[in-house]
Amino acid sequence: MESKIASAIGMKYSPVAVLFTDDKPENAMQFKEGRWGCVVTMFIAAAKGRTAIFDRKTFGCLGGGVGLGFGNQYVHFPGGIECYVSTGNKEFARTPEAANFRTSTPLDEGEGYFKSPEIAKKFVDALPMTEVPTTYVVYKPLDQLTEEETPEVVVFLANVEQLSALSVLANYERGTGPSVIMPFGAGCHTLGIIPYAEAKSGEPSAVIGLTDISARRHVDKDLLSFAVPFSMFLKMEENVEGSFLKKEVWMNLMERNN
């Protein structure tokens, strides 16, 4: 599937299709069972042309399991996820269990993304926890989709001006209401469960993401993600012709970025 949008905004990387399937793609990248890994690295690989797959035993980390839609994996986070993303858990950090648990930030320090565990718990409790109905979640370059494959979400990697264009196009036939949102969340949340939830809405919004400080090191410094539920993506594709993307103001911005 070729994207008119990707061509019109001059994307560096391929849009990525997020699919649910029970069929395991051949020659796909996959974390080894029980091994730590960041879902965002797999997303970047897909944007560069690879296919990546995940299942309930190979989602990389507990947060990745949540973000991909394999249920509330945070209940298995030792010492409490609400402590880890806020002020840390010094008592748990001294236990033998903590010594064998891989994280990107020391457990006793915490990530400092929330002022307190109580505030962090409110965030976790409000997440749209999802159980995907299939064995696999797949990240695949959009232009490699077959006619039989229908993605749940399409994700663009965009710089500031491309992000501006995507946001304007998302609102092109909306007029009112939040056509684009930028919620706090882990990188994988903004690629997965948050846009999944938007897809179920009667009037879905696109999701700007990859603002997760812990995941930013895996992403080009000038890029963010723009995740679009598939039904919304199709409407945006239809609206490229005749829109601002074919007019002089946008063309001049494109030239500035060449």
TORRO-796466 format. One line per 5 residues: number of its first residue (from 1); their letters; for each residue z, x, y of C-alpha. Coordinates in Angstrom, 1 decimal. Layout:
NUM> a> Z,X,Y  ...
This chain:
1> meski> 0.0,0.0,0.0  -1.1,1.6,3.3  0.9,0.7,6.3  -0.8,-0.2,9.6  2.5,0.4,11.4
6> asaig> 2.9,3.9,10.0  -0.7,4.8,11.2  -0.2,3.2,14.6  3.0,5.1,15.4  1.9,8.4,13.9
11> mkysp> 4.7,8.8,11.3  5.4,12.3,9.9  6.7,11.0,6.6  5.7,8.1,4.3  7.6,4.8,4.6
16> vavlf> 9.8,4.4,1.6  9.8,1.3,-0.6  13.1,0.2,-2.2  12.5,-1.6,-5.4  14.6,-3.2,-8.1
21> tddkp> 13.2,-2.9,-11.7  14.1,-2.7,-15.3  11.2,-0.4,-16.0  11.9,3.4,-15.6  9.1,5.1,-13.7
26> enamq> 7.7,8.2,-15.2  8.3,11.6,-13.7  10.9,10.3,-11.3  13.8,12.3,-9.8  17.2,11.2,-11.0
31> fkegr> 20.7,12.6,-10.7  22.3,13.7,-13.9  25.0,11.4,-15.3  28.4,12.3,-13.9  27.0,14.8,-11.4
36> wgcvv> 27.7,14.5,-7.7  24.8,14.0,-5.3  23.9,12.3,-2.0  21.6,9.4,-2.1  20.1,10.3,1.2
41> tmfia> 18.6,13.5,-0.3  16.7,11.4,-2.7  15.5,9.1,0.1  14.2,12.1,2.0  12.4,13.3,-1.2
46> aakgr> 10.7,9.9,-1.5  9.6,10.1,2.2  8.0,13.4,1.3  6.1,11.9,-1.7  8.4,11.9,-4.7
51> taifd> 9.8,8.9,-6.6  13.5,8.7,-7.1  15.5,6.4,-9.4  19.2,5.4,-9.8  21.1,3.4,-12.3
56> rktfg> 24.8,2.6,-12.8  25.5,6.0,-14.3  23.4,8.1,-11.9  24.1,7.1,-8.3  25.5,10.5,-7.2
61> clggg> 28.8,9.4,-5.6  30.9,6.3,-5.4  29.6,5.6,-1.9  26.1,5.9,-3.2  26.8,3.4,-5.9
66> vglgf> 28.0,0.9,-3.3  25.1,1.6,-0.9  22.5,1.2,-3.7  23.9,-2.1,-4.8  25.8,-1.2,-8.0
71> gnqyv> 28.9,-3.2,-7.1  32.1,-2.2,-5.4  32.5,1.4,-6.7  35.1,2.0,-4.0  37.7,0.5,-6.3
76> hfpgg> 37.4,3.7,-8.3  38.0,6.1,-5.3  41.2,8.0,-6.1  43.7,8.0,-3.2  41.9,5.1,-1.5
81> iecyv> 38.5,5.1,0.3  40.2,3.7,3.4  42.2,6.9,3.6  39.3,9.2,3.0  37.1,7.7,5.8
86> stgnk> 40.0,7.8,8.3  43.1,10.0,8.4  43.0,11.5,4.8  45.6,11.3,2.1  47.7,14.5,2.0
91> efart> 49.9,13.2,-0.8  47.0,12.5,-3.1  45.3,15.7,-2.2  48.1,17.7,-3.9  47.6,16.0,-7.2
96> peaan> 45.7,17.4,-10.2  43.3,14.5,-10.1  42.3,15.4,-6.5  41.4,19.0,-7.6  38.7,17.6,-9.9
101> frtst> 37.2,15.1,-7.4  34.2,16.2,-5.4  33.9,15.1,-1.8  32.0,16.4,1.2  35.2,16.5,3.4
106> pldeg> 38.7,17.7,2.2  40.7,14.7,1.0  43.8,15.7,3.0  41.9,15.7,6.2  39.7,12.6,5.9
111> egyfk> 36.4,12.0,7.7  37.9,10.7,10.8  35.4,7.8,11.2  38.2,5.3,11.7  41.5,5.5,13.6
116> speia> 43.6,4.4,10.7  43.3,3.3,7.0  44.1,-0.2,8.1  41.0,-0.4,10.3  38.9,1.3,7.6
121> kkfvd> 40.0,-1.3,5.1  38.7,-4.0,7.4  35.3,-2.3,7.3  35.2,-1.9,3.6  36.3,-5.5,3.0
126> alpmt> 33.5,-6.7,5.2  30.7,-4.8,3.4  28.1,-7.0,1.7  28.9,-5.7,-1.8  25.9,-6.3,-4.1
131> evptt> 25.2,-6.3,-7.8  21.5,-5.7,-8.1  20.0,-7.7,-10.9  18.1,-4.8,-12.5  18.8,-1.6,-14.3
136> yvvyk> 17.2,0.6,-11.7  16.9,1.0,-7.9  13.8,3.0,-7.0  12.8,4.9,-3.9  9.1,5.2,-3.8
141> pldql> 6.5,6.2,-1.2  5.0,3.0,0.1  1.4,4.2,-0.3  2.1,4.8,-4.0  3.0,1.2,-4.8
146> teeet> 1.0,-0.6,-7.4  -0.3,-4.2,-6.9  2.4,-5.4,-9.4  5.3,-3.9,-7.4  7.1,-5.8,-4.6
151> pevvv> 9.8,-3.9,-2.7  13.0,-5.4,-1.4  13.0,-3.3,1.7  10.7,-0.8,3.5  12.3,2.1,5.3
156> flanv> 10.7,4.2,8.1  11.9,7.6,9.3  11.3,7.5,13.0  11.9,9.6,16.1  13.1,8.0,19.4
161> eqlsa> 9.7,6.8,20.6  8.6,5.6,17.1  12.0,3.8,16.8  11.3,2.2,20.2  7.9,1.0,18.9
166> lsvla> 9.4,-0.4,15.7  12.1,-2.2,17.6  9.6,-3.8,20.0  7.3,-4.8,17.1  10.2,-6.3,15.2
171> nyerg> 10.8,-8.6,18.2  7.1,-9.3,18.9  7.1,-12.9,17.6  10.9,-13.4,17.7  11.6,-13.7,21.4
176> tgpsv> 15.3,-14.3,20.9  18.1,-13.3,18.5  19.0,-9.9,17.1  15.7,-8.7,15.7  17.2,-5.2,15.2
181> impfg> 20.8,-4.2,14.5  22.5,-0.8,14.3  25.7,-1.2,12.3  28.2,1.4,11.3  27.9,2.5,7.7
186> agcht> 27.3,5.3,5.3  23.7,6.5,5.2  23.1,4.7,1.9  24.6,1.5,3.2  21.9,1.4,5.9
191> lgiip> 19.2,2.0,3.4  20.5,-0.5,0.8  23.1,-3.2,0.9  23.0,-3.9,4.7  19.2,-4.6,4.7
196> yaeak> 19.5,-6.3,1.3  21.9,-8.7,3.0  19.5,-9.2,6.0  16.7,-10.0,3.5  18.7,-13.1,2.4
201> sgeps> 19.0,-14.4,6.0  16.7,-17.1,7.3  15.8,-14.8,10.2  16.5,-11.2,9.1  17.0,-8.2,11.3
206> avigl> 15.8,-4.7,10.8  18.5,-2.1,10.4  18.6,1.2,12.3  20.5,3.7,10.2  21.2,7.3,9.0
211> tdisa> 23.7,7.7,11.8  26.3,8.7,9.2  27.6,12.1,10.4  28.2,13.2,6.8  24.6,12.5,5.8
216> rrhvd> 22.9,13.8,8.9  22.6,17.4,7.6  20.0,16.1,5.1  17.8,14.5,7.8  15.6,16.1,10.5
221> kdlls> 17.6,16.2,13.6  15.3,13.9,15.6  14.9,11.2,13.0  16.7,7.9,12.2  15.9,5.3,9.6
226> favpf> 14.5,1.8,10.3  15.0,-0.4,7.3  13.0,-3.7,7.2  13.4,-6.5,4.6  10.0,-6.9,3.0
231> smflk> 9.2,-10.3,4.3  9.8,-9.1,7.9  7.8,-5.9,7.2  4.7,-8.1,6.2  5.0,-10.0,9.5
236> meenv> 5.2,-6.8,11.5  2.2,-5.4,9.7  0.2,-8.5,10.6  1.2,-8.1,14.3  -0.1,-4.6,14.8
241> egsfl> -3.5,-5.8,15.8  -3.4,-7.2,19.4  0.0,-5.8,20.1  1.2,-3.1,22.5  0.4,-0.6,19.7
246> kkevw> -3.3,-0.9,20.6  -2.8,-0.6,24.4  -2.8,2.3,26.8  0.9,2.7,27.5  1.6,3.3,23.8
251> mnlme> -1.5,5.5,23.4  -0.2,7.7,26.2  3.1,8.1,24.5  1.4,9.0,21.3  -0.6,11.7,23.1
256> rnn> 2.7,13.1,24.5  4.0,13.6,21.0  0.9,15.2,19.5
